[in-house]
Amino acid sequence: MRDKAKCYDCGMPYGGTNWVDLTLPNDQWDLVFPEHEGLLCANCIVKRAAKLGAISIEAKLKLPEDYLEAPNAK
Ligand SMILES: [Zn+2]
């Protein structure tokens, strides 16, 4: 059984400094992640959506709270 506190595809830890929350409507989530066994990071959501081809993604993006204070953010 996979660790549900990590990205299902790449293993990035949920809530880590590189984690960006990307939330999709349920119908799009069903297409992107039919396994429904955990989480996907934003990168892996976009990769899977690209492989599906003609779907349009409407997503909410939540950046880490310290994102704008990071040295490379500007
Ligand atoms: Zn990932």
N, CA, C, O and the ligand as a Tripos MOL2 file, in Angstrom:
@<TRIPOS>MOLECULE
protein
  297   295    75     0     0
PROTEIN
NO_CHARGES

@<TRIPOS>ATOM
      1 N           0.8400   -1.1920    0.0000 N.3       1 MET1
      2 CA          0.0000    0.0000    0.0000 C.3       1 MET1
      3 C           0.8840    1.2540    0.0000 C.2       1 MET1
      4 O           1.8870    1.3370    0.7080 O.2       1 MET1
      5 N           0.4760    2.2070   -0.8090 N.am      2 ARG2
      6 CA          1.2770    3.4190   -0.9270 C.3       2 ARG2
      7 C           1.0560    4.3700    0.2520 C.2       2 ARG2
      8 O           0.0190    4.3430    0.9150 O.2       2 ARG2
      9 N           2.0590    5.2020    0.4860 N.am      3 ASP3
     10 CA          1.9760    6.2270    1.5260 C.3       3 ASP3
     11 C           1.0600    7.3450    1.0290 C.2       3 ASP3
     12 O           1.3580    7.9900    0.0230 O.2       3 ASP3
     13 N          -0.0390    7.5730    1.7210 N.am      4 LYS4
     14 CA         -1.0110    8.5640    1.2530 C.3       4 LYS4
     15 C          -0.6020    9.9940    1.5460 C.2       4 LYS4
     16 O          -1.2790   10.9230    1.1060 O.2       4 LYS4
     17 N           0.4860   10.2000    2.2770 N.am      5 ALA5
     18 CA          0.9430   11.5590    2.5380 C.3       5 ALA5
     19 C           2.0200   11.9870    1.5440 C.2       5 ALA5
     20 O           2.7800   12.9230    1.7940 O.2       5 ALA5
     21 N           2.0690   11.2870    0.4200 N.am      6 LYS6
     22 CA          3.0220   11.6360   -0.6330 C.3       6 LYS6
     23 C           2.3070   11.6180   -1.9700 C.2       6 LYS6
     24 O           1.2390   11.0230   -2.1160 O.2       6 LYS6
     25 N           2.9170   12.2820   -2.9460 N.am      7 CYS7
     26 CA          2.3660   12.2320   -4.3020 C.3       7 CYS7
     27 C           2.3940   10.7880   -4.7950 C.2       7 CYS7
     28 O           3.4070   10.0970   -4.6790 O.2       7 CYS7
     29 N           1.2860   10.3530   -5.3370 N.am      8 TYR8
     30 CA          1.1360    8.9800   -5.8370 C.3       8 TYR8
     31 C           2.1540    8.6720   -6.9380 C.2       8 TYR8
     32 O           2.6620    7.5540   -7.0170 O.2       8 TYR8
     33 N           2.4510    9.6550   -7.7810 N.am      9 ASP9
     34 CA          3.3360    9.4100   -8.9200 C.3       9 ASP9
     35 C           4.8040    9.6310   -8.6100 C.2       9 ASP9
     36 O           5.6310    8.7830   -8.9440 O.2       9 ASP9
     37 N           5.1530   10.7430   -7.9820 N.am     10 CYS10
     38 CA          6.5770   11.0620   -7.8300 C.3      10 CYS10
     39 C           7.0840   10.9220   -6.4010 C.2      10 CYS10
     40 O           8.2940   10.9300   -6.1740 O.2      10 CYS10
     41 N           6.1880   10.7950   -5.4460 N.am     11 GLY11
     42 CA          6.6270   10.5810   -4.0680 C.3      11 GLY11
     43 C           6.9520   11.8430   -3.2790 C.2      11 GLY11
     44 O           7.4350   11.7570   -2.1510 O.2      11 GLY11
     45 N           6.6940   13.0070   -3.8540 N.am     12 MET12
     46 CA          6.9590   14.2450   -3.1140 C.3      12 MET12
     47 C           6.1140   14.2640   -1.8350 C.2      12 MET12
     48 O           4.9130   14.0010   -1.8930 O.2      12 MET12
     49 N           6.7210   14.5720   -0.6810 N.am     13 PRO13
     50 CA          5.9570   14.5950    0.5710 C.3      13 PRO13
     51 C           4.9290   15.7230    0.5790 C.2      13 PRO13
     52 O           5.2380   16.8620    0.2290 O.2      13 PRO13
     53 N           3.7010   15.3900    0.9850 N.am     14 TYR14
     54 CA          2.6400   16.3850    1.0900 C.3      14 TYR14
     55 C           2.9970   17.4110    2.1630 C.2      14 TYR14
     56 O           3.4440   17.0540    3.2530 O.2      14 TYR14
     57 N           2.7950   18.6800    1.8440 N.am     15 GLY15
     58 CA          3.0530   19.7340    2.8130 C.3      15 GLY15
     59 C           4.5150   20.1380    2.9130 C.2      15 GLY15
     60 O           4.8550   21.0100    3.7120 O.2      15 GLY15
     61 N           5.3830   19.5270    2.1230 N.am     16 GLY16
     62 CA          6.7900   19.9100    2.1230 C.3      16 GLY16
     63 C           6.9890   21.2680    1.4760 C.2      16 GLY16
     64 O           6.0360   21.8570    0.9660 O.2      16 GLY16
     65 N           8.2090   21.7680    1.4900 N.am     17 THR17
     66 CA          8.4590   23.1320    1.0120 C.3      17 THR17
     67 C           8.1840   23.2790   -0.4870 C.2      17 THR17
     68 O           7.9120   24.3880   -0.9450 O.2      17 THR17
     69 N           8.2470   22.2070   -1.2510 N.am     18 ASN18
     70 CA          7.9880   22.3030   -2.6920 C.3      18 ASN18
     71 C           6.5570   21.9550   -3.0780 C.2      18 ASN18
     72 O           6.1990   22.0020   -4.2550 O.2      18 ASN18
     73 N           5.7430   21.6090   -2.0960 N.am     19 TRP19
     74 CA          4.3780   21.1830   -2.4020 C.3      19 TRP19
     75 C           3.4990   22.3870   -2.7100 C.2      19 TRP19
     76 O           3.4600   23.3410   -1.9340 O.2      19 TRP19
     77 N           2.7980   22.3490   -3.8290 N.am     20 VAL20
     78 CA          1.8080   23.3650   -4.1910 C.3      20 VAL20
     79 C           0.4670   22.6420   -4.3040 C.2      20 VAL20
     80 O           0.3460   21.6660   -5.0440 O.2      20 VAL20
     81 N          -0.5290   23.1170   -3.5770 N.am     21 ASP21
     82 CA         -1.8520   22.5000   -3.6400 C.3      21 ASP21
     83 C          -2.5630   22.9320   -4.9040 C.2      21 ASP21
     84 O          -2.7170   24.1260   -5.1650 O.2      21 ASP21
     85 N          -2.9890   21.9740   -5.6760 N.am     22 LEU22
     86 CA         -3.7720   22.2410   -6.8740 C.3      22 LEU22
     87 C          -5.0550   21.4280   -6.7370 C.2      22 LEU22
     88 O          -5.0190   20.2000   -6.6580 O.2      22 LEU22
     89 N          -6.1770   22.1210   -6.7100 N.am     23 THR23
     90 CA         -7.4570   21.4640   -6.4790 C.3      23 THR23
     91 C          -8.3090   21.5260   -7.7480 C.2      23 THR23
     92 O          -8.5120   22.5940   -8.3260 O.2      23 THR23
     93 N          -8.8000   20.3650   -8.1660 N.am     24 LEU24
     94 CA         -9.6090   20.2800   -9.3810 C.3      24 LEU24
     95 C         -11.0590   19.9830   -9.0280 C.2      24 LEU24
     96 O         -11.3350   19.3870   -7.9860 O.2      24 LEU24
     97 N         -11.9940   20.3970   -9.8940 N.am     25 PRO25
     98 CA        -13.3790   19.9420   -9.7300 C.3      25 PRO25
     99 C         -13.4250   18.4140   -9.8300 C.2      25 PRO25
    100 O         -12.5740   17.8080  -10.4810 O.2      25 PRO25
    101 N         -14.4020   17.8030   -9.1950 N.am     26 ASN26
    102 CA        -14.4600   16.3390   -9.1100 C.3      26 ASN26
    103 C         -14.4370   15.6440  -10.4670 C.2      26 ASN26
    104 O         -13.7690   14.6210  -10.6240 O.2      26 ASN26
    105 N         -15.1520   16.1800  -11.4440 N.am     27 ASP27
    106 CA        -15.2000   15.4830  -12.7390 C.3      27 ASP27
    107 C         -13.8250   15.4650  -13.4010 C.2      27 ASP27
    108 O         -13.4650   14.4890  -14.0590 O.2      27 ASP27
    109 N         -13.0610   16.5360  -13.2310 N.am     28 GLN28
    110 CA        -11.7110   16.5710  -13.7990 C.3      28 GLN28
    111 C         -10.7580   15.6840  -12.9970 C.2      28 GLN28
    112 O          -9.8960   15.0080  -13.5580 O.2      28 GLN28
    113 N         -10.9290   15.7010  -11.6830 N.am     29 TRP29
    114 CA        -10.0930   14.8490  -10.8300 C.3      29 TRP29
    115 C         -10.2970   13.3800  -11.1940 C.2      29 TRP29
    116 O          -9.3350   12.6110  -11.2240 O.2      29 TRP29
    117 N         -11.5270   12.9880  -11.4680 N.am     30 ASP30
    118 CA        -11.8130   11.6030  -11.8530 C.3      30 ASP30
    119 C         -11.0620   11.2110  -13.1280 C.2      30 ASP30
    120 O         -10.5890   10.0820  -13.2580 O.2      30 ASP30
    121 N         -10.9600   12.1410  -14.0520 N.am     31 LEU31
    122 CA        -10.2470   11.8480  -15.3040 C.3      31 LEU31
    123 C          -8.7400   11.7680  -15.0820 C.2      31 LEU31
    124 O          -8.0640   10.8920  -15.6220 O.2      31 LEU31
    125 N          -8.2300   12.6960  -14.2790 N.am     32 VAL32
    126 CA         -6.7840   12.7840  -14.0840 C.3      32 VAL32
    127 C          -6.2820   11.6720  -13.1600 C.2      32 VAL32
    128 O          -5.1850   11.1510  -13.3600 O.2      32 VAL32
    129 N          -7.0670   11.3130  -12.1660 N.am     33 PHE33
    130 CA         -6.5830   10.3870  -11.1220 C.3      33 PHE33
    131 C          -7.6210    9.3130  -10.8300 C.2      33 PHE33
    132 O          -8.1950    9.2800   -9.7420 O.2      33 PHE33
    133 N          -7.8640    8.4330  -11.8000 N.am     34 PRO34
    134 CA         -8.9000    7.4050  -11.6110 C.3      34 PRO34
    135 C          -8.5560    6.4120  -10.4990 C.2      34 PRO34
    136 O          -9.4450    5.7190  -10.0030 O.2      34 PRO34
    137 N          -7.3000    6.3300  -10.1030 N.am     35 GLU35
    138 CA         -6.9110    5.4060   -9.0280 C.3      35 GLU35
    139 C          -7.5550    5.7880   -7.6940 C.2      35 GLU35
    140 O          -7.8970    4.9160   -6.8950 O.2      35 GLU35
    141 N          -7.7210    7.0890   -7.4550 N.am     36 HIS36
    142 CA         -8.3180    7.5840   -6.2090 C.3      36 HIS36
    143 C          -7.6780    6.9700   -4.9640 C.2      36 HIS36
    144 O          -8.3760    6.6190   -4.0120 O.2      36 HIS36
    145 N          -6.3830    6.8460   -4.9730 N.am     37 GLU37
    146 CA         -5.7060    6.2310   -3.8280 C.3      37 GLU37
    147 C          -4.6630    7.1580   -3.2410 C.2      37 GLU37
    148 O          -3.5290    6.7360   -3.0160 O.2      37 GLU37
    149 N          -5.0050    8.3870   -2.9900 N.am     38 GLY38
    150 CA         -4.0490    9.2780   -2.3640 C.3      38 GLY38
    151 C          -4.0610   10.6490   -3.0080 C.2      38 GLY38
    152 O          -5.1140   11.2060   -3.3160 O.2      38 GLY38
    153 N          -2.8570   11.1810   -3.2040 N.am     39 LEU39
    154 CA         -2.6900   12.5650   -3.6300 C.3      39 LEU39
    155 C          -1.8160   12.6480   -4.8690 C.2      39 LEU39
    156 O          -1.0440   11.7370   -5.1700 O.2      39 LEU39
    157 N          -1.9540   13.7490   -5.5730 N.am     40 LEU40
    158 CA         -1.0040   14.0830   -6.6340 C.3      40 LEU40
    159 C          -0.5010   15.4980   -6.3940 C.2      40 LEU40
    160 O          -1.2650   16.3760   -5.9940 O.2      40 LEU40
    161 N           0.7870   15.7180   -6.6410 N.am     41 CYS41
    162 CA          1.3170   17.0770   -6.5750 C.3      41 CYS41
    163 C           0.8910   17.8250   -7.8430 C.2      41 CYS41
    164 O           0.4110   17.2200   -8.8010 O.2      41 CYS41
    165 N           1.0730   19.1300   -7.8310 N.am     42 ALA42
    166 CA          0.6500   19.9580   -8.9720 C.3      42 ALA42
    167 C           1.3550   19.5270  -10.2560 C.2      42 ALA42
    168 O           0.7280   19.4650  -11.3140 O.2      42 ALA42
    169 N           2.6480   19.2300  -10.1740 N.am     43 ASN43
    170 CA          3.3880   18.8170  -11.3750 C.3      43 ASN43
    171 C           2.7910   17.5560  -11.9780 C.2      43 ASN43
    172 O           2.6120   17.4640  -13.1920 O.2      43 ASN43
    173 N           2.4900   16.6040  -11.1410 N.am     44 CYS44
    174 CA          1.9880   15.3290  -11.6550 C.3      44 CYS44
    175 C           0.5510   15.4620  -12.1520 C.2      44 CYS44
    176 O           0.1640   14.7550  -13.0830 O.2      44 CYS44
    177 N          -0.2460   16.3420  -11.5620 N.am     45 ILE45
    178 CA         -1.5830   16.6090  -12.0870 C.3      45 ILE45
    179 C          -1.4600   17.1560  -13.5080 C.2      45 ILE45
    180 O          -2.1730   16.7170  -14.4100 O.2      45 ILE45
    181 N          -0.5660   18.1030  -13.7010 N.am     46 VAL46
    182 CA         -0.4100   18.7130  -15.0210 C.3      46 VAL46
    183 C           0.1360   17.6930  -16.0250 C.2      46 VAL46
    184 O          -0.3040   17.6610  -17.1750 O.2      46 VAL46
    185 N           1.0820   16.8680  -15.6010 N.am     47 LYS47
    186 CA          1.6200   15.8400  -16.5090 C.3      47 LYS47
    187 C           0.5250   14.8750  -16.9410 C.2      47 LYS47
    188 O           0.4130   14.5430  -18.1210 O.2      47 LYS47
    189 N          -0.2820   14.4240  -15.9820 N.am     48 ARG48
    190 CA         -1.3530   13.4840  -16.3270 C.3      48 ARG48
    191 C          -2.3870   14.1480  -17.2240 C.2      48 ARG48
    192 O          -2.8730   13.5280  -18.1700 O.2      48 ARG48
    193 N          -2.7250   15.3910  -16.9430 N.am     49 ALA49
    194 CA         -3.7100   16.0960  -17.7610 C.3      49 ALA49
    195 C          -3.1950   16.2500  -19.1910 C.2      49 ALA49
    196 O          -3.9640   16.1140  -20.1440 O.2      49 ALA49
    197 N          -1.9180   16.5300  -19.3460 N.am     50 ALA50
    198 CA         -1.3340   16.6840  -20.6800 C.3      50 ALA50
    199 C          -1.4170   15.3700  -21.4520 C.2      50 ALA50
    200 O          -1.6850   15.3730  -22.6530 O.2      50 ALA50
    201 N          -1.1870   14.2480  -20.7680 N.am     51 LYS51
    202 CA         -1.2660   12.9430  -21.4390 C.3      51 LYS51
    203 C          -2.6880   12.6290  -21.8860 C.2      51 LYS51
    204 O          -2.8920   11.9280  -22.8770 O.2      51 LYS51
    205 N          -3.6690   13.1470  -21.1550 N.am     52 LEU52
    206 CA         -5.0550   12.9050  -21.5440 C.3      52 LEU52
    207 C          -5.4270   13.6490  -22.8150 C.2      52 LEU52
    208 O          -6.3790   13.2800  -23.5030 O.2      52 LEU52
    209 N          -4.6740   14.6970  -23.1240 N.am     53 GLY53
    210 CA         -4.9550   15.4380  -24.3410 C.3      53 GLY53
    211 C          -6.0120   16.4930  -24.1320 C.2      53 GLY53
    212 O          -5.7910   17.4710  -23.4170 O.2      53 GLY53
    213 N          -7.1610   16.2990  -24.7530 N.am     54 ALA54
    214 CA         -8.1320   17.3740  -24.8470 C.3      54 ALA54
    215 C          -9.0050   17.5140  -23.6120 C.2      54 ALA54
    216 O         -10.2240   17.3650  -23.7030 O.2      54 ALA54
    217 N          -8.4110   17.7940  -22.4660 N.am     55 ILE55
    218 CA         -9.2590   18.2010  -21.3550 C.3      55 ILE55
    219 C          -8.8150   19.5750  -20.9040 C.2      55 ILE55
    220 O          -7.6340   19.9140  -20.9650 O.2      55 ILE55
    221 N          -9.7530   20.3440  -20.4610 N.am     56 SER56
    222 CA         -9.4240   21.6640  -19.9910 C.3      56 SER56
    223 C          -9.4850   21.6390  -18.4710 C.2      56 SER56
    224 O         -10.4600   21.1710  -17.8830 O.2      56 SER56
    225 N          -8.4430   22.1400  -17.8540 N.am     57 ILE57
    226 CA         -8.3310   22.0880  -16.4010 C.3      57 ILE57
    227 C          -8.7080   23.4390  -15.8080 C.2      57 ILE57
    228 O          -8.1750   24.4780  -16.1970 O.2      57 ILE57
    229 N          -9.6210   23.4010  -14.8740 N.am     58 GLU58
    230 CA         -9.9160   24.5810  -14.0670 C.3      58 GLU58
    231 C          -9.4810   24.2170  -12.6700 C.2      58 GLU58
    232 O         -10.0140   23.2790  -12.0770 O.2      58 GLU58
    233 N          -8.5290   24.9390  -12.1390 N.am     59 ALA59
    234 CA         -7.9860   24.5230  -10.8590 C.3      59 ALA59
    235 C          -7.8220   25.7070   -9.9260 C.2      59 ALA59
    236 O          -7.6940   26.8550  -10.3540 O.2      59 ALA59
    237 N          -7.8300   25.3940   -8.6410 N.am     60 LYS60
    238 CA         -7.4600   26.3780   -7.6310 C.3      60 LYS60
    239 C          -6.0420   26.0510   -7.2010 C.2      60 LYS60
    240 O          -5.7110   24.9020   -6.9090 O.2      60 LYS60
    241 N          -5.2240   27.0690   -7.1670 N.am     61 LEU61
    242 CA         -3.8210   26.8980   -6.8230 C.3      61 LEU61
    243 C          -3.5690   27.5580   -5.4780 C.2      61 LEU61
    244 O          -3.9070   28.7240   -5.2790 O.2      61 LEU61
    245 N          -2.9770   26.8120   -4.5580 N.am     62 LYS62
    246 CA         -2.6440   27.3960   -3.2610 C.3      62 LYS62
    247 C          -1.1430   27.2860   -3.0620 C.2      62 LYS62
    248 O          -0.5880   26.1910   -2.9650 O.2      62 LYS62
    249 N          -0.5050   28.4340   -3.0050 N.am     63 LEU63
    250 CA          0.9440   28.4600   -2.8490 C.3      63 LEU63
    251 C           1.3090   28.3140   -1.3810 C.2      63 LEU63
    252 O           0.5220   28.6740   -0.5050 O.2      63 LEU63
    253 N           2.4990   27.7860   -1.1060 N.am     64 PRO64
    254 CA          2.9550   27.7490    0.2820 C.3      64 PRO64
    255 C           2.9920   29.1700    0.8450 C.2      64 PRO64
    256 O           3.2510   30.1230    0.1110 O.2      64 PRO64
    257 N           2.7340   29.3120    2.1410 N.am     65 GLU65
    258 CA          2.6200   30.6470    2.7270 C.3      65 GLU65
    259 C           3.8900   31.4770    2.5950 C.2      65 GLU65
    260 O           3.8270   32.7040    2.5180 O.2      65 GLU65
    261 N           5.0280   30.8210    2.5700 N.am     66 ASP66
    262 CA          6.2800   31.5700    2.4960 C.3      66 ASP66
    263 C           6.7640   31.7670    1.0640 C.2      66 ASP66
    264 O           7.8970   32.1960    0.8440 O.2      66 ASP66
    265 N           5.9170   31.4570    0.0990 N.am     67 TYR67
    266 CA          6.3500   31.4920   -1.3040 C.3      67 TYR67
    267 C           6.9210   32.8350   -1.7160 C.2      67 TYR67
    268 O           7.9760   32.8940   -2.3470 O.2      67 TYR67
    269 N           6.2330   33.9150   -1.3660 N.am     68 LEU68
    270 CA          6.6780   35.2430   -1.8040 C.3      68 LEU68
    271 C           7.8940   35.7480   -1.0420 C.2      68 LEU68
    272 O           8.5040   36.7460   -1.4250 O.2      68 LEU68
    273 N           8.2410   35.0640    0.0250 N.am     69 GLU69
    274 CA          9.4350   35.4720    0.7740 C.3      69 GLU69
    275 C          10.6680   34.6870    0.3590 C.2      69 GLU69
    276 O          11.7740   34.9620    0.8260 O.2      69 GLU69
    277 N          10.4770   33.7150   -0.5130 N.am     70 ALA70
    278 CA         11.6300   32.9230   -0.9550 C.3      70 ALA70
    279 C          12.5700   33.7930   -1.7950 C.2      70 ALA70
    280 O          12.1090   34.6820   -2.5120 O.2      70 ALA70
    281 N          13.8670   33.5490   -1.7150 N.am     71 PRO71
    282 CA         14.8360   34.4160   -2.4160 C.3      71 PRO71
    283 C          14.6410   34.4690   -3.9290 C.2      71 PRO71
    284 O          14.9840   35.4780   -4.5460 O.2      71 PRO71
    285 N          14.1080   33.4310   -4.5390 N.am     72 ASN72
    286 CA         13.9730   33.4090   -5.9960 C.3      72 ASN72
    287 C          12.5920   33.8030   -6.4770 C.2      72 ASN72
    288 O          12.2860   33.6510   -7.6600 O.2      72 ASN72
    289 N          11.7550   34.3040   -5.5920 N.am     73 ALA73
    290 CA         10.3460   34.5370   -5.9480 C.3      73 ALA73
    291 C          10.1520   35.7970   -6.7880 C.2      73 ALA73
    292 O           9.1300   35.9250   -7.4620 O.2      73 ALA73
    293 N          11.1010   36.7240   -6.7670 N.am     74 LYS74
    294 CA         10.8700   37.9960   -7.4780 C.3      74 LYS74
    295 C          11.6200   38.0700   -8.7920 C.2      74 LYS74
    296 O          11.5260   39.0730   -9.5000 O.2      74 LYS74
    297 ZN          4.1270   14.3150   -8.0540 Zn       75 ZN75
@<TRIPOS>BOND
     1     1     2 1
     2     2     3 1
     3     3     4 2
     4     3     5 am
     5     5     6 1
     6     6     7 1
     7     7     8 2
     8     7     9 am
     9     9    10 1
    10    10    11 1
    11    11    12 2
    12    11    13 am
    13    13    14 1
    14    14    15 1
    15    15    16 2
    16    15    17 am
    17    17    18 1
    18    18    19 1
    19    19    20 2
    20    19    21 am
    21    21    22 1
    22    22    23 1
    23    23    24 2
    24    23    25 am
    25    25    26 1
    26    26    27 1
    27    27    28 2
    28    27    29 am
    29    29    30 1
    30    30    31 1
    31    31    32 2
    32    31    33 am
    33    33    34 1
    34    34    35 1
    35    35    36 2
    36    35    37 am
    37    37    38 1
    38    38    39 1
    39    39    40 2
    40    39    41 am
    41    41    42 1
    42    42    43 1
    43    43    44 2
    44    43    45 am
    45    45    46 1
    46    46    47 1
    47    47    48 2
    48    47    49 am
    49    49    50 1
    50    50    51 1
    51    51    52 2
    52    51    53 am
    53    53    54 1
    54    54    55 1
    55    55    56 2
    56    55    57 am
    57    57    58 1
    58    58    59 1
    59    59    60 2
    60    59    61 am
    61    61    62 1
    62    62    63 1
    63    63    64 2
    64    63    65 am
    65    65    66 1
    66    66    67 1
    67    67    68 2
    68    67    69 am
    69    69    70 1
    70    70    71 1
    71    71    72 2
    72    71    73 am
    73    73    74 1
    74    74    75 1
    75    75    76 2
    76    75    77 am
    77    77    78 1
    78    78    79 1
    79    79    80 2
    80    79    81 am
    81    81    82 1
    82    82    83 1
    83    83    84 2
    84    83    85 am
    85    85    86 1
    86    86    87 1
    87    87    88 2
    88    87    89 am
    89    89    90 1
    90    90    91 1
    91    91    92 2
    92    91    93 am
    93    93    94 1
    94    94    95 1
    95    95    96 2
    96    95    97 am
    97    97    98 1
    98    98    99 1
    99    99   100 2
   100    99   101 am
   101   101   102 1
   102   102   103 1
   103   103   104 2
   104   103   105 am
   105   105   106 1
   106   106   107 1
   107   107   108 2
   108   107   109 am
   109   109   110 1
   110   110   111 1
   111   111   112 2
   112   111   113 am
   113   113   114 1
   114   114   115 1
   115   115   116 2
   116   115   117 am
   117   117   118 1
   118   118   119 1
   119   119   120 2
   120   119   121 am
   121   121   122 1
   122   122   123 1
   123   123   124 2
   124   123   125 am
   125   125   126 1
   126   126   127 1
   127   127   128 2
   128   127   129 am
   129   129   130 1
   130   130   131 1
   131   131   132 2
   132   131   133 am
   133   133   134 1
   134   134   135 1
   135   135   136 2
   136   135   137 am
   137   137   138 1
   138   138   139 1
   139   139   140 2
   140   139   141 am
   141   141   142 1
   142   142   143 1
   143   143   144 2
   144   143   145 am
   145   145   146 1
   146   146   147 1
   147   147   148 2
   148   147   149 am
   149   149   150 1
   150   150   151 1
   151   151   152 2
   152   151   153 am
   153   153   154 1
   154   154   155 1
   155   155   156 2
   156   155   157 am
   157   157   158 1
   158   158   159 1
   159   159   160 2
   160   159   161 am
   161   161   162 1
   162   162   163 1
   163   163   164 2
   164   163   165 am
   165   165   166 1
   166   166   167 1
   167   167   168 2
   168   167   169 am
   169   169   170 1
   170   170   171 1
   171   171   172 2
   172   171   173 am
   173   173   174 1
   174   174   175 1
   175   175   176 2
   176   175   177 am
   177   177   178 1
   178   178   179 1
   179   179   180 2
   180   179   181 am
   181   181   182 1
   182   182   183 1
   183   183   184 2
   184   183   185 am
   185   185   186 1
   186   186   187 1
   187   187   188 2
   188   187   189 am
   189   189   190 1
   190   190   191 1
   191   191   192 2
   192   191   193 am
   193   193   194 1
   194   194   195 1
   195   195   196 2
   196   195   197 am
   197   197   198 1
   198   198   199 1
   199   199   200 2
   200   199   201 am
   201   201   202 1
   202   202   203 1
   203   203   204 2
   204   203   205 am
   205   205   206 1
   206   206   207 1
   207   207   208 2
   208   207   209 am
   209   209   210 1
   210   210   211 1
   211   211   212 2
   212   211   213 am
   213   213   214 1
   214   214   215 1
   215   215   216 2
   216   215   217 am
   217   217   218 1
   218   218   219 1
   219   219   220 2
   220   219   221 am
   221   221   222 1
   222   222   223 1
   223   223   224 2
   224   223   225 am
   225   225   226 1
   226   226   227 1
   227   227   228 2
   228   227   229 am
   229   229   230 1
   230   230   231 1
   231   231   232 2
   232   231   233 am
   233   233   234 1
   234   234   235 1
   235   235   236 2
   236   235   237 am
   237   237   238 1
   238   238   239 1
   239   239   240 2
   240   239   241 am
   241   241   242 1
   242   242   243 1
   243   243   244 2
   244   243   245 am
   245   245   246 1
   246   246   247 1
   247   247   248 2
   248   247   249 am
   249   249   250 1
   250   250   251 1
   251   251   252 2
   252   251   253 am
   253   253   254 1
   254   254   255 1
   255   255   256 2
   256   255   257 am
   257   257   258 1
   258   258   259 1
   259   259   260 2
   260   259   261 am
   261   261   262 1
   262   262   263 1
   263   263   264 2
   264   263   265 am
   265   265   266 1
   266   266   267 1
   267   267   268 2
   268   267   269 am
   269   269   270 1
   270   270   271 1
   271   271   272 2
   272   271   273 am
   273   273   274 1
   274   274   275 1
   275   275   276 2
   276   275   277 am
   277   277   278 1
   278   278   279 1
   279   279   280 2
   280   279   281 am
   281   281   282 1
   282   282   283 1
   283   283   284 2
   284   283   285 am
   285   285   286 1
   286   286   287 1
   287   287   288 2
   288   287   289 am
   289   289   290 1
   290   290   291 1
   291   291   292 2
   292   291   293 am
   293   293   294 1
   294   294   295 1
   295   295   296 2
@<TRIPOS>SUBSTRUCTURE
     1 MET1         2 RESIDUE 1 A MET
     2 ARG2         6 RESIDUE 1 A ARG
     3 ASP3        10 RESIDUE 1 A ASP
     4 LYS4        14 RESIDUE 1 A LYS
     5 ALA5        18 RESIDUE 1 A ALA
     6 LYS6        22 RESIDUE 1 A LYS
     7 CYS7        26 RESIDUE 1 A CYS
     8 TYR8        30 RESIDUE 1 A TYR
     9 ASP9        34 RESIDUE 1 A ASP
    10 CYS10       38 RESIDUE 1 A CYS
    11 GLY11       42 RESIDUE 1 A GLY
    12 MET12       46 RESIDUE 1 A MET
    13 PRO13       50 RESIDUE 1 A PRO
    14 TYR14       54 RESIDUE 1 A TYR
    15 GLY15       58 RESIDUE 1 A GLY
    16 GLY16       62 RESIDUE 1 A GLY
    17 THR17       66 RESIDUE 1 A THR
    18 ASN18       70 RESIDUE 1 A ASN
    19 TRP19       74 RESIDUE 1 A TRP
    20 VAL20       78 RESIDUE 1 A VAL
    21 ASP21       82 RESIDUE 1 A ASP
    22 LEU22       86 RESIDUE 1 A LEU
    23 THR23       90 RESIDUE 1 A THR
    24 LEU24       94 RESIDUE 1 A LEU
    25 PRO25       98 RESIDUE 1 A PRO
    26 ASN26      102 RESIDUE 1 A ASN
    27 ASP27      106 RESIDUE 1 A ASP
    28 GLN28      110 RESIDUE 1 A GLN
    29 TRP29      114 RESIDUE 1 A TRP
    30 ASP30      118 RESIDUE 1 A ASP
    31 LEU31      122 RESIDUE 1 A LEU
    32 VAL32      126 RESIDUE 1 A VAL
    33 PHE33      130 RESIDUE 1 A PHE
    34 PRO34      134 RESIDUE 1 A PRO
    35 GLU35      138 RESIDUE 1 A GLU
    36 HIS36      142 RESIDUE 1 A HIS
    37 GLU37      146 RESIDUE 1 A GLU
    38 GLY38      150 RESIDUE 1 A GLY
    39 LEU39      154 RESIDUE 1 A LEU
    40 LEU40      158 RESIDUE 1 A LEU
    41 CYS41      162 RESIDUE 1 A CYS
    42 ALA42      166 RESIDUE 1 A ALA
    43 ASN43      170 RESIDUE 1 A ASN
    44 CYS44      174 RESIDUE 1 A CYS
    45 ILE45      178 RESIDUE 1 A ILE
    46 VAL46      182 RESIDUE 1 A VAL
    47 LYS47      186 RESIDUE 1 A LYS
    48 ARG48      190 RESIDUE 1 A ARG
    49 ALA49      194 RESIDUE 1 A ALA
    50 ALA50      198 RESIDUE 1 A ALA
    51 LYS51      202 RESIDUE 1 A LYS
    52 LEU52      206 RESIDUE 1 A LEU
    53 GLY53      210 RESIDUE 1 A GLY
    54 ALA54      214 RESIDUE 1 A ALA
    55 ILE55      218 RESIDUE 1 A ILE
    56 SER56      222 RESIDUE 1 A SER
    57 ILE57      226 RESIDUE 1 A ILE
    58 GLU58      230 RESIDUE 1 A GLU
    59 ALA59      234 RESIDUE 1 A ALA
    60 LYS60      238 RESIDUE 1 A LYS
    61 LEU61      242 RESIDUE 1 A LEU
    62 LYS62      246 RESIDUE 1 A LYS
    63 LEU63      250 RESIDUE 1 A LEU
    64 PRO64      254 RESIDUE 1 A PRO
    65 GLU65      258 RESIDUE 1 A GLU
    66 ASP66      262 RESIDUE 1 A ASP
    67 TYR67      266 RESIDUE 1 A TYR
    68 LEU68      270 RESIDUE 1 A LEU
    69 GLU69      274 RESIDUE 1 A GLU
    70 ALA70      278 RESIDUE 1 A ALA
    71 PRO71      282 RESIDUE 1 A PRO
    72 ASN72      286 RESIDUE 1 A ASN
    73 ALA73      290 RESIDUE 1 A ALA
    74 LYS74      294 RESIDUE 1 A LYS
    75 ZN75       297 GROUP 0 **** ****
